[in-house]
Amino acid sequence: MATKTTKPRAPRAKAAAEAPKPIFSLATLKPNAHSRPKRVRIGRGHGSGMVKTGGEGGKGQTVRSGGGKGPAFEGGQTPWARRLPQRKGVSQKARDIGHFRQTYAVLNVGDLAGWDASVEVSPQSLKEQGKLRNLRDGVKILGGSAKKTTGTLPAGLIFRDILFSASAREALSAVGADLGDAAESETTA
């Protein structure tokens, strides 16, 4: 039987040959210790302590799904929303502010001090220029105080789809701004 002779290998230079392993990668992500506690398993024997009512308290209305009393419950007396009179000819929209009231994104006249007169002032252009974050139900320009005005308003501004307060309309008309359709419309919103 012939013996096999092997040539001794030279040791590899690990630091030079291998790339360093990334410390942070998707494969190494895991939550912090104890940040995601183990789920309580209900009904798994008396030793667990979670048997019979299983952490729900007693029995009856409070333990049922969706049970309990609503936020408008007043102990059995007629709730406030039902005590209000319902008048003939009066809009019910006045009762529900959340669905029917309009909220406007407001801007002071002084914020338009550095506006380029060649660019039309519209809700979209105000958002693009970073003057407004959310357009809401419309844009309304208010007069603001004289202290906040940082410069003079440019002459010849052109407005579109914007509402104005009375003081803002005066200030903009004084510098010759074209208020568009909103000048004739009612703006007391």
Biotite code that builds the C-alpha atoms (Angstrom):
import biotite.structure as struc

atoms = struc.array([
    struc.Atom([0.000, 0.000, 0.000], chain_id="A", res_id=1, res_name="MET", atom_name="CA", element="C"),
    struc.Atom([1.386, 3.313, -1.079], chain_id="A", res_id=2, res_name="ALA", atom_name="CA", element="C"),
    struc.Atom([1.286, 6.179, 1.283], chain_id="A", res_id=3, res_name="THR", atom_name="CA", element="C"),
    struc.Atom([0.057, 9.439, 0.034], chain_id="A", res_id=4, res_name="LYS", atom_name="CA", element="C"),
    struc.Atom([2.280, 12.376, 0.653], chain_id="A", res_id=5, res_name="THR", atom_name="CA", element="C"),
    struc.Atom([0.720, 15.776, 0.989], chain_id="A", res_id=6, res_name="THR", atom_name="CA", element="C"),
    struc.Atom([2.373, 19.059, 0.652], chain_id="A", res_id=7, res_name="LYS", atom_name="CA", element="C"),
    struc.Atom([2.023, 21.263, 3.719], chain_id="A", res_id=8, res_name="PRO", atom_name="CA", element="C"),
    struc.Atom([-0.140, 24.294, 2.985], chain_id="A", res_id=9, res_name="ARG", atom_name="CA", element="C"),
    struc.Atom([0.825, 27.795, 3.794], chain_id="A", res_id=10, res_name="ALA", atom_name="CA", element="C"),
    struc.Atom([-1.485, 29.461, 6.297], chain_id="A", res_id=11, res_name="PRO", atom_name="CA", element="C"),
    struc.Atom([-3.890, 31.971, 4.713], chain_id="A", res_id=12, res_name="ARG", atom_name="CA", element="C"),
    struc.Atom([-3.778, 35.565, 5.669], chain_id="A", res_id=13, res_name="ALA", atom_name="CA", element="C"),
    struc.Atom([-7.334, 35.967, 6.980], chain_id="A", res_id=14, res_name="LYS", atom_name="CA", element="C"),
    struc.Atom([-7.330, 39.703, 7.489], chain_id="A", res_id=15, res_name="ALA", atom_name="CA", element="C"),
    struc.Atom([-6.114, 40.518, 3.999], chain_id="A", res_id=16, res_name="ALA", atom_name="CA", element="C"),
    struc.Atom([-8.090, 37.909, 2.031], chain_id="A", res_id=17, res_name="ALA", atom_name="CA", element="C"),
    struc.Atom([-11.533, 38.123, 3.661], chain_id="A", res_id=18, res_name="GLU", atom_name="CA", element="C"),
    struc.Atom([-13.695, 41.223, 3.632], chain_id="A", res_id=19, res_name="ALA", atom_name="CA", element="C"),
    struc.Atom([-14.836, 42.410, 7.041], chain_id="A", res_id=20, res_name="PRO", atom_name="CA", element="C"),
    struc.Atom([-18.305, 41.180, 7.971], chain_id="A", res_id=21, res_name="LYS", atom_name="CA", element="C"),
    struc.Atom([-20.939, 43.869, 8.168], chain_id="A", res_id=22, res_name="PRO", atom_name="CA", element="C"),
    struc.Atom([-21.974, 44.621, 11.716], chain_id="A", res_id=23, res_name="ILE", atom_name="CA", element="C"),
    struc.Atom([-25.487, 45.727, 10.715], chain_id="A", res_id=24, res_name="PHE", atom_name="CA", element="C"),
    struc.Atom([-27.495, 43.852, 8.114], chain_id="A", res_id=25, res_name="SER", atom_name="CA", element="C"),
    struc.Atom([-31.053, 42.641, 7.624], chain_id="A", res_id=26, res_name="LEU", atom_name="CA", element="C"),
    struc.Atom([-30.009, 39.146, 8.652], chain_id="A", res_id=27, res_name="ALA", atom_name="CA", element="C"),
    struc.Atom([-28.697, 40.352, 12.023], chain_id="A", res_id=28, res_name="THR", atom_name="CA", element="C"),
    struc.Atom([-31.736, 42.445, 13.010], chain_id="A", res_id=29, res_name="LEU", atom_name="CA", element="C"),
    struc.Atom([-33.595, 41.405, 16.128], chain_id="A", res_id=30, res_name="LYS", atom_name="CA", element="C"),
    struc.Atom([-35.634, 43.307, 18.720], chain_id="A", res_id=31, res_name="PRO", atom_name="CA", element="C"),
    struc.Atom([-34.146, 44.568, 21.957], chain_id="A", res_id=32, res_name="ASN", atom_name="CA", element="C"),
    struc.Atom([-34.189, 42.194, 24.882], chain_id="A", res_id=33, res_name="ALA", atom_name="CA", element="C"),
    struc.Atom([-37.616, 42.089, 26.603], chain_id="A", res_id=34, res_name="HIS", atom_name="CA", element="C"),
    struc.Atom([-39.109, 44.651, 24.203], chain_id="A", res_id=35, res_name="SER", atom_name="CA", element="C"),
    struc.Atom([-41.493, 42.000, 22.851], chain_id="A", res_id=36, res_name="ARG", atom_name="CA", element="C"),
    struc.Atom([-42.725, 40.009, 25.849], chain_id="A", res_id=37, res_name="PRO", atom_name="CA", element="C"),
    struc.Atom([-43.921, 36.468, 25.457], chain_id="A", res_id=38, res_name="LYS", atom_name="CA", element="C"),
    struc.Atom([-47.664, 36.122, 24.759], chain_id="A", res_id=39, res_name="ARG", atom_name="CA", element="C"),
    struc.Atom([-49.813, 35.067, 27.717], chain_id="A", res_id=40, res_name="VAL", atom_name="CA", element="C"),
    struc.Atom([-51.426, 31.718, 26.905], chain_id="A", res_id=41, res_name="ARG", atom_name="CA", element="C"),
    struc.Atom([-54.887, 31.525, 28.426], chain_id="A", res_id=42, res_name="ILE", atom_name="CA", element="C"),
    struc.Atom([-56.537, 28.302, 29.576], chain_id="A", res_id=43, res_name="GLY", atom_name="CA", element="C"),
    struc.Atom([-53.405, 26.182, 29.745], chain_id="A", res_id=44, res_name="ARG", atom_name="CA", element="C"),
    struc.Atom([-53.736, 24.798, 33.252], chain_id="A", res_id=45, res_name="GLY", atom_name="CA", element="C"),
    struc.Atom([-54.115, 26.018, 36.837], chain_id="A", res_id=46, res_name="HIS", atom_name="CA", element="C"),
    struc.Atom([-50.400, 26.543, 37.267], chain_id="A", res_id=47, res_name="GLY", atom_name="CA", element="C"),
    struc.Atom([-50.485, 29.437, 34.851], chain_id="A", res_id=48, res_name="SER", atom_name="CA", element="C"),
    struc.Atom([-53.120, 31.342, 36.825], chain_id="A", res_id=49, res_name="GLY", atom_name="CA", element="C"),
    struc.Atom([-54.981, 32.115, 33.597], chain_id="A", res_id=50, res_name="MET", atom_name="CA", element="C"),
    struc.Atom([-57.972, 29.797, 33.915], chain_id="A", res_id=51, res_name="VAL", atom_name="CA", element="C"),
    struc.Atom([-61.757, 30.201, 34.212], chain_id="A", res_id=52, res_name="LYS", atom_name="CA", element="C"),
    struc.Atom([-62.282, 33.918, 33.472], chain_id="A", res_id=53, res_name="THR", atom_name="CA", element="C"),
    struc.Atom([-58.781, 34.188, 31.980], chain_id="A", res_id=54, res_name="GLY", atom_name="CA", element="C"),
    struc.Atom([-57.871, 37.742, 32.970], chain_id="A", res_id=55, res_name="GLY", atom_name="CA", element="C"),
    struc.Atom([-61.231, 39.202, 31.935], chain_id="A", res_id=56, res_name="GLU", atom_name="CA", element="C"),
    struc.Atom([-62.467, 39.903, 35.470], chain_id="A", res_id=57, res_name="GLY", atom_name="CA", element="C"),
    struc.Atom([-65.967, 38.703, 36.271], chain_id="A", res_id=58, res_name="GLY", atom_name="CA", element="C"),
    struc.Atom([-68.760, 37.478, 34.074], chain_id="A", res_id=59, res_name="LYS", atom_name="CA", element="C"),
    struc.Atom([-71.485, 39.384, 32.281], chain_id="A", res_id=60, res_name="GLY", atom_name="CA", element="C"),
    struc.Atom([-71.523, 42.541, 30.152], chain_id="A", res_id=61, res_name="GLN", atom_name="CA", element="C"),
    struc.Atom([-67.934, 43.571, 30.797], chain_id="A", res_id=62, res_name="THR", atom_name="CA", element="C"),
    struc.Atom([-66.432, 40.282, 29.660], chain_id="A", res_id=63, res_name="VAL", atom_name="CA", element="C"),
    struc.Atom([-68.317, 40.109, 26.365], chain_id="A", res_id=64, res_name="ARG", atom_name="CA", element="C"),
    struc.Atom([-66.729, 41.157, 23.097], chain_id="A", res_id=65, res_name="SER", atom_name="CA", element="C"),
    struc.Atom([-67.723, 44.755, 22.451], chain_id="A", res_id=66, res_name="GLY", atom_name="CA", element="C"),
    struc.Atom([-69.389, 44.886, 25.855], chain_id="A", res_id=67, res_name="GLY", atom_name="CA", element="C"),
    struc.Atom([-69.462, 47.814, 28.212], chain_id="A", res_id=68, res_name="GLY", atom_name="CA", element="C"),
    struc.Atom([-71.006, 51.234, 27.909], chain_id="A", res_id=69, res_name="LYS", atom_name="CA", element="C"),
    struc.Atom([-70.271, 53.717, 25.156], chain_id="A", res_id=70, res_name="GLY", atom_name="CA", element="C"),
    struc.Atom([-68.594, 57.096, 25.654], chain_id="A", res_id=71, res_name="PRO", atom_name="CA", element="C"),
    struc.Atom([-71.963, 58.906, 25.555], chain_id="A", res_id=72, res_name="ALA", atom_name="CA", element="C"),
    struc.Atom([-73.567, 56.776, 28.264], chain_id="A", res_id=73, res_name="PHE", atom_name="CA", element="C"),
    struc.Atom([-74.786, 58.948, 31.138], chain_id="A", res_id=74, res_name="GLU", atom_name="CA", element="C"),
    struc.Atom([-75.885, 56.345, 33.657], chain_id="A", res_id=75, res_name="GLY", atom_name="CA", element="C"),
    struc.Atom([-79.312, 55.740, 32.169], chain_id="A", res_id=76, res_name="GLY", atom_name="CA", element="C"),
    struc.Atom([-80.526, 59.330, 31.844], chain_id="A", res_id=77, res_name="GLN", atom_name="CA", element="C"),
    struc.Atom([-81.312, 60.600, 28.375], chain_id="A", res_id=78, res_name="THR", atom_name="CA", element="C"),
    struc.Atom([-77.987, 61.380, 26.702], chain_id="A", res_id=79, res_name="PRO", atom_name="CA", element="C"),
    struc.Atom([-77.031, 64.933, 25.773], chain_id="A", res_id=80, res_name="TRP", atom_name="CA", element="C"),
    struc.Atom([-77.315, 64.305, 22.024], chain_id="A", res_id=81, res_name="ALA", atom_name="CA", element="C"),
    struc.Atom([-80.901, 63.113, 22.424], chain_id="A", res_id=82, res_name="ARG", atom_name="CA", element="C"),
    struc.Atom([-81.926, 65.909, 24.832], chain_id="A", res_id=83, res_name="ARG", atom_name="CA", element="C"),
    struc.Atom([-81.202, 68.558, 22.199], chain_id="A", res_id=84, res_name="LEU", atom_name="CA", element="C"),
    struc.Atom([-84.256, 69.901, 20.408], chain_id="A", res_id=85, res_name="PRO", atom_name="CA", element="C"),
    struc.Atom([-84.659, 69.087, 16.739], chain_id="A", res_id=86, res_name="GLN", atom_name="CA", element="C"),
    struc.Atom([-86.146, 72.187, 15.193], chain_id="A", res_id=87, res_name="ARG", atom_name="CA", element="C"),
    struc.Atom([-88.055, 72.182, 11.957], chain_id="A", res_id=88, res_name="LYS", atom_name="CA", element="C"),
    struc.Atom([-86.187, 73.993, 9.200], chain_id="A", res_id=89, res_name="GLY", atom_name="CA", element="C"),
    struc.Atom([-82.814, 73.937, 10.990], chain_id="A", res_id=90, res_name="VAL", atom_name="CA", element="C"),
    struc.Atom([-80.028, 71.979, 9.367], chain_id="A", res_id=91, res_name="SER", atom_name="CA", element="C"),
    struc.Atom([-78.857, 68.927, 11.244], chain_id="A", res_id=92, res_name="GLN", atom_name="CA", element="C"),
    struc.Atom([-75.390, 69.610, 9.831], chain_id="A", res_id=93, res_name="LYS", atom_name="CA", element="C"),
    struc.Atom([-74.863, 72.100, 12.661], chain_id="A", res_id=94, res_name="ALA", atom_name="CA", element="C"),
    struc.Atom([-74.969, 69.211, 15.125], chain_id="A", res_id=95, res_name="ARG", atom_name="CA", element="C"),
    struc.Atom([-72.173, 67.229, 13.506], chain_id="A", res_id=96, res_name="ASP", atom_name="CA", element="C"),
    struc.Atom([-69.126, 69.490, 13.307], chain_id="A", res_id=97, res_name="ILE", atom_name="CA", element="C"),
    struc.Atom([-66.686, 66.736, 12.391], chain_id="A", res_id=98, res_name="GLY", atom_name="CA", element="C"),
    struc.Atom([-68.290, 65.864, 9.062], chain_id="A", res_id=99, res_name="HIS", atom_name="CA", element="C"),
    struc.Atom([-69.726, 69.139, 7.847], chain_id="A", res_id=100, res_name="PHE", atom_name="CA", element="C"),
    struc.Atom([-67.579, 72.029, 9.102], chain_id="A", res_id=101, res_name="ARG", atom_name="CA", element="C"),
    struc.Atom([-64.901, 73.277, 6.717], chain_id="A", res_id=102, res_name="GLN", atom_name="CA", element="C"),
    struc.Atom([-61.394, 73.950, 7.969], chain_id="A", res_id=103, res_name="THR", atom_name="CA", element="C"),
    struc.Atom([-59.059, 76.173, 6.005], chain_id="A", res_id=104, res_name="TYR", atom_name="CA", element="C"),
    struc.Atom([-55.305, 76.283, 5.774], chain_id="A", res_id=105, res_name="ALA", atom_name="CA", element="C"),
    struc.Atom([-54.461, 79.829, 6.868], chain_id="A", res_id=106, res_name="VAL", atom_name="CA", element="C"),
    struc.Atom([-51.596, 82.066, 5.816], chain_id="A", res_id=107, res_name="LEU", atom_name="CA", element="C"),
    struc.Atom([-50.741, 85.615, 6.888], chain_id="A", res_id=108, res_name="ASN", atom_name="CA", element="C"),
    struc.Atom([-50.195, 88.379, 4.332], chain_id="A", res_id=109, res_name="VAL", atom_name="CA", element="C"),
    struc.Atom([-46.674, 88.913, 5.665], chain_id="A", res_id=110, res_name="GLY", atom_name="CA", element="C"),
    struc.Atom([-45.708, 85.399, 4.522], chain_id="A", res_id=111, res_name="ASP", atom_name="CA", element="C"),
    struc.Atom([-46.082, 86.534, 0.895], chain_id="A", res_id=112, res_name="LEU", atom_name="CA", element="C"),
    struc.Atom([-43.469, 89.301, 1.252], chain_id="A", res_id=113, res_name="ALA", atom_name="CA", element="C"),
    struc.Atom([-40.797, 87.432, -0.737], chain_id="A", res_id=114, res_name="GLY", atom_name="CA", element="C"),
    struc.Atom([-43.157, 85.978, -3.347], chain_id="A", res_id=115, res_name="TRP", atom_name="CA", element="C"),
    struc.Atom([-42.217, 86.241, -7.026], chain_id="A", res_id=116, res_name="ASP", atom_name="CA", element="C"),
    struc.Atom([-44.924, 88.361, -8.720], chain_id="A", res_id=117, res_name="ALA", atom_name="CA", element="C"),
    struc.Atom([-44.604, 86.379, -11.960], chain_id="A", res_id=118, res_name="SER", atom_name="CA", element="C"),
    struc.Atom([-45.820, 83.192, -10.228], chain_id="A", res_id=119, res_name="VAL", atom_name="CA", element="C"),
    struc.Atom([-49.579, 82.874, -9.700], chain_id="A", res_id=120, res_name="GLU", atom_name="CA", element="C"),
    struc.Atom([-50.555, 82.383, -6.050], chain_id="A", res_id=121, res_name="VAL", atom_name="CA", element="C"),
    struc.Atom([-52.723, 79.255, -5.832], chain_id="A", res_id=122, res_name="SER", atom_name="CA", element="C"),
    struc.Atom([-53.112, 76.529, -3.205], chain_id="A", res_id=123, res_name="PRO", atom_name="CA", element="C"),
    struc.Atom([-50.853, 74.222, -5.235], chain_id="A", res_id=124, res_name="GLN", atom_name="CA", element="C"),
    struc.Atom([-48.102, 76.833, -5.687], chain_id="A", res_id=125, res_name="SER", atom_name="CA", element="C"),
    struc.Atom([-48.209, 77.699, -1.972], chain_id="A", res_id=126, res_name="LEU", atom_name="CA", element="C"),
    struc.Atom([-47.692, 74.035, -1.129], chain_id="A", res_id=127, res_name="LYS", atom_name="CA", element="C"),
    struc.Atom([-44.848, 73.672, -3.651], chain_id="A", res_id=128, res_name="GLU", atom_name="CA", element="C"),
    struc.Atom([-43.083, 76.728, -2.206], chain_id="A", res_id=129, res_name="GLN", atom_name="CA", element="C"),
    struc.Atom([-43.356, 75.273, 1.317], chain_id="A", res_id=130, res_name="GLY", atom_name="CA", element="C"),
    struc.Atom([-45.700, 77.952, 2.659], chain_id="A", res_id=131, res_name="LYS", atom_name="CA", element="C"),
    struc.Atom([-48.378, 75.346, 3.527], chain_id="A", res_id=132, res_name="LEU", atom_name="CA", element="C"),
    struc.Atom([-48.168, 71.695, 4.495], chain_id="A", res_id=133, res_name="ARG", atom_name="CA", element="C"),
    struc.Atom([-51.804, 70.654, 4.152], chain_id="A", res_id=134, res_name="ASN", atom_name="CA", element="C"),
    struc.Atom([-54.356, 72.362, 1.919], chain_id="A", res_id=135, res_name="LEU", atom_name="CA", element="C"),
    struc.Atom([-57.375, 71.078, 3.916], chain_id="A", res_id=136, res_name="ARG", atom_name="CA", element="C"),
    struc.Atom([-60.728, 72.350, 2.566], chain_id="A", res_id=137, res_name="ASP", atom_name="CA", element="C"),
    struc.Atom([-59.215, 75.482, 1.035], chain_id="A", res_id=138, res_name="GLY", atom_name="CA", element="C"),
    struc.Atom([-56.744, 78.292, 1.657], chain_id="A", res_id=139, res_name="VAL", atom_name="CA", element="C"),
    struc.Atom([-57.538, 81.565, 3.402], chain_id="A", res_id=140, res_name="LYS", atom_name="CA", element="C"),
    struc.Atom([-55.176, 84.518, 3.671], chain_id="A", res_id=141, res_name="ILE", atom_name="CA", element="C"),
    struc.Atom([-55.469, 86.584, 6.843], chain_id="A", res_id=142, res_name="LEU", atom_name="CA", element="C"),
    struc.Atom([-54.343, 90.144, 7.485], chain_id="A", res_id=143, res_name="GLY", atom_name="CA", element="C"),
    struc.Atom([-51.951, 89.227, 10.295], chain_id="A", res_id=144, res_name="GLY", atom_name="CA", element="C"),
    struc.Atom([-50.261, 91.785, 12.521], chain_id="A", res_id=145, res_name="SER", atom_name="CA", element="C"),
    struc.Atom([-47.907, 94.510, 11.358], chain_id="A", res_id=146, res_name="ALA", atom_name="CA", element="C"),
    struc.Atom([-45.163, 93.108, 13.613], chain_id="A", res_id=147, res_name="LYS", atom_name="CA", element="C"),
    struc.Atom([-44.972, 89.846, 11.660], chain_id="A", res_id=148, res_name="LYS", atom_name="CA", element="C"),
    struc.Atom([-44.711, 91.500, 8.236], chain_id="A", res_id=149, res_name="THR", atom_name="CA", element="C"),
    struc.Atom([-41.075, 91.119, 7.177], chain_id="A", res_id=150, res_name="THR", atom_name="CA", element="C"),
    struc.Atom([-40.861, 93.417, 4.172], chain_id="A", res_id=151, res_name="GLY", atom_name="CA", element="C"),
    struc.Atom([-43.195, 94.870, 1.594], chain_id="A", res_id=152, res_name="THR", atom_name="CA", element="C"),
    struc.Atom([-45.671, 92.946, -0.499], chain_id="A", res_id=153, res_name="LEU", atom_name="CA", element="C"),
    struc.Atom([-44.755, 92.658, -4.176], chain_id="A", res_id=154, res_name="PRO", atom_name="CA", element="C"),
    struc.Atom([-47.012, 94.581, -6.558], chain_id="A", res_id=155, res_name="ALA", atom_name="CA", element="C"),
    struc.Atom([-49.162, 92.760, -9.100], chain_id="A", res_id=156, res_name="GLY", atom_name="CA", element="C"),
    struc.Atom([-49.727, 89.433, -7.337], chain_id="A", res_id=157, res_name="LEU", atom_name="CA", element="C"),
    struc.Atom([-52.328, 87.229, -9.022], chain_id="A", res_id=158, res_name="ILE", atom_name="CA", element="C"),
    struc.Atom([-54.456, 84.953, -6.820], chain_id="A", res_id=159, res_name="PHE", atom_name="CA", element="C"),
    struc.Atom([-56.561, 81.930, -7.771], chain_id="A", res_id=160, res_name="ARG", atom_name="CA", element="C"),
    struc.Atom([-58.869, 79.748, -5.617], chain_id="A", res_id=161, res_name="ASP", atom_name="CA", element="C"),
    struc.Atom([-58.024, 81.557, -2.386], chain_id="A", res_id=162, res_name="ILE", atom_name="CA", element="C"),
    struc.Atom([-60.239, 83.216, 0.233], chain_id="A", res_id=163, res_name="LEU", atom_name="CA", element="C"),
    struc.Atom([-59.311, 86.439, 2.032], chain_id="A", res_id=164, res_name="PHE", atom_name="CA", element="C"),
    struc.Atom([-60.167, 88.136, 5.298], chain_id="A", res_id=165, res_name="SER", atom_name="CA", element="C"),
    struc.Atom([-61.292, 91.778, 5.106], chain_id="A", res_id=166, res_name="ALA", atom_name="CA", element="C"),
    struc.Atom([-57.938, 93.132, 6.345], chain_id="A", res_id=167, res_name="SER", atom_name="CA", element="C"),
    struc.Atom([-56.000, 90.910, 3.921], chain_id="A", res_id=168, res_name="ALA", atom_name="CA", element="C"),
    struc.Atom([-58.166, 92.090, 1.012], chain_id="A", res_id=169, res_name="ARG", atom_name="CA", element="C"),
    struc.Atom([-57.443, 95.735, 1.930], chain_id="A", res_id=170, res_name="GLU", atom_name="CA", element="C"),
    struc.Atom([-53.691, 95.160, 2.198], chain_id="A", res_id=171, res_name="ALA", atom_name="CA", element="C"),
    struc.Atom([-53.483, 93.280, -1.106], chain_id="A", res_id=172, res_name="LEU", atom_name="CA", element="C"),
    struc.Atom([-55.735, 95.720, -2.976], chain_id="A", res_id=173, res_name="SER", atom_name="CA", element="C"),
    struc.Atom([-53.519, 98.575, -1.804], chain_id="A", res_id=174, res_name="ALA", atom_name="CA", element="C"),
    struc.Atom([-50.518, 97.065, -3.634], chain_id="A", res_id=175, res_name="VAL", atom_name="CA", element="C"),
    struc.Atom([-52.545, 96.301, -6.764], chain_id="A", res_id=176, res_name="GLY", atom_name="CA", element="C"),
    struc.Atom([-53.054, 92.556, -6.437], chain_id="A", res_id=177, res_name="ALA", atom_name="CA", element="C"),
    struc.Atom([-55.542, 90.726, -8.657], chain_id="A", res_id=178, res_name="ASP", atom_name="CA", element="C"),
    struc.Atom([-57.734, 88.792, -6.199], chain_id="A", res_id=179, res_name="LEU", atom_name="CA", element="C"),
    struc.Atom([-59.491, 86.780, -8.913], chain_id="A", res_id=180, res_name="GLY", atom_name="CA", element="C"),
    struc.Atom([-62.960, 85.291, -8.385], chain_id="A", res_id=181, res_name="ASP", atom_name="CA", element="C"),
    struc.Atom([-62.660, 85.403, -4.600], chain_id="A", res_id=182, res_name="ALA", atom_name="CA", element="C"),
    struc.Atom([-62.893, 89.207, -4.610], chain_id="A", res_id=183, res_name="ALA", atom_name="CA", element="C"),
    struc.Atom([-66.595, 89.070, -5.506], chain_id="A", res_id=184, res_name="GLU", atom_name="CA", element="C"),
    struc.Atom([-67.445, 85.980, -3.432], chain_id="A", res_id=185, res_name="SER", atom_name="CA", element="C"),
    struc.Atom([-68.364, 85.967, 0.243], chain_id="A", res_id=186, res_name="GLU", atom_name="CA", element="C"),
    struc.Atom([-65.308, 85.148, 2.351], chain_id="A", res_id=187, res_name="THR", atom_name="CA", element="C"),
    struc.Atom([-66.693, 85.150, 5.872], chain_id="A", res_id=188, res_name="THR", atom_name="CA", element="C"),
    struc.Atom([-66.133, 81.459, 6.505], chain_id="A", res_id=189, res_name="ALA", atom_name="CA", element="C"),
])
